Amino acid sequence: MRPDILLFQVDQLGAQWLPFHGHPLVQTPVLQRLAETSVVFDANYCNAPLCSPSRFSMLTGALPSRIGAYDNAADFPGDLPTLAHHLRLLGYRTVLSGKTHFCGPDQLHGFERRLTTDIYPSDYGWTPDWEHPERRPSWYHNMINVRNAGVAFRTNQLDYDEEVVFAAERELFDVARGSDERPLFMMVSLTHPHDPYVQRPEYVELYPEDAIDLPATRACDVPLDPHSARLRHISAMDEFEITDAMIRRARRSYYASISYVDRQLGRILTTLAEIGRLERTVLLFTSDHGDLLGERGLWYKMSWFEPSARLPLLVHAPFLFGPRRVSAAVSLVDVLPTLVELAGGEVDPALPLDGRSLLPHLSGTGGHDEALGVYLGEGAIAPLFMLRRGQWKFVASAPDPDQLYDLATDPHERRNLAAEPAHSARVQALRDELTLRFNAARLRDEVIASQRRRRLVDAAMRHGAWTSWDFQPYHDAATSYVRSQLVLDDLDAARRWPRR
């Protein structure tokens, strides 16, 4: 029997903020138990440290530069095969609950059922402008999220994630009560712990305020590289004084939101157990990018530094794989070929594909050691490339000095080795490799051309009648609960689980 697959993705969660990656404060009992019986990847990276590009790459197995996934308003073409398309062809029932940040008129991308709308817009309204980097977008992050961090009983994000989890739970019971015998692929995608840094009091109170850690690397500890300077501008990081008390408050609520996420994952696992499918489900837990949380004086993501780019990746399938830790570098583009192979299929080599199956890692028989990414969103003015292999991380962009870090001896990336003579040959080899893999000048032209087109289309759509691309979930109230055209005894019997 082919396994069910649950892809549980959260938003803006870096690996270093989790206890099974060494954080001493954060409480995630559900994930901690899972990690003990899972394959845990210690060096998993996003392929772009931004929501939409990262998710598009994960779902297609292709780098952002290959599929036009430039930023959070980039069009996601309907002719790109996704993980959902592949699994659907293999006979899977494909269901999505939660955030994907699909942009464009196709809001399904291979999923048969989508249970909720998205929390973010699906149009081109958030298109950056590389031709005017001095202009800060009014719709982008600023430091209000840090200054106003704290406690609330209800937020926009809590409304959303509660709907996502409830819809997923009900769908799982519908799967159990139905007659569809196909294996299930379900993606459940939450928006926490993404800023704003606000959470309910019962989660915040798990963390004494005076115990919250401050950044290990302060802004004064390291030189300000050009890309980080642009990030400070794009998110208005210099417009407000950020005190240690504010940093602690923001981190406290962020940690609380991680505990909230852990609780929601526990709800889904409980439901899987109640319908008798937990023991046949491959669970993959990951995020789309991390959060700098004040490290180096920076916040949010958009950077290749570790807190922004390194993500959790946990694969729980005790009926297939024993527990182990994987130190080799991998990335989200590897998810698609992995899950397709687990489902009994293979990816046509003629299709856009940059990922490689993680099955050798999962089974302990080897596997690759490489993560590659390209950032093309806000704060960049040209493609910003990252290559992680072994202990080395190399970051390069045409306008900026190269960056080379030895993560084995310098995990906080405080010493840039790129200009040191002892590493000149390594830097040249890495630069040459990126030149062979990418045409950076042509890619920059393509990004700017796409930005121009999208800004024009967006401006035009705002004249006259507005047509929304945002997904509208449909629920047929005429066949919900008790209705006079339905036989009550039959209805009650059909909706009961377990059946008598």
Buried (B, 14 or more C-beta within 10 A) or exposed (E): EBBBBBBBBBBBBBBBBBBBBEBEBBBBEBBBBBBEEBBBBBBBBBBBBBBBBBBBBBBBBBBBBBBBBBBBBBBBBBEBBBBBBBBBEBEBBBBBBBBBBBBBEBBBBBBBBBBBBBBBBBBBBBBBBBEEBEEBEEEBBBBEBBBBBBBBEEBEBBEBBEBBBBBBBEBBBBBBBEEEEBBBBBBBBBBBBBBBBBBBEEBBEBBEEEEBEEBBBEBEEBEBBEBBBBBBBBBBBEEEEBEEEBBBBBBBBBBBBBBBBBBBBBBBBEBBEBBEBBEBBBBBBBBBBBBBBBBBBBBBBBBBBBBBBBBBBBBBBEEBBEEEEBEBBBBBBBBBBBBBBBBEBEBEEEEEBBBBBBBBBBBEEEBBBBBBBBBBBBBBBBBBBBBBBBBBBBBBBEEBBBBBBBBEEBEBBEEBBBEEEEBEEBBEEBBEBBEEBBEBEEBBEBBBEBBBEBBEBBEEBEEEEEEEBEBEEEEEEEEEEEEEEBEEEEBEEEEEEEEE
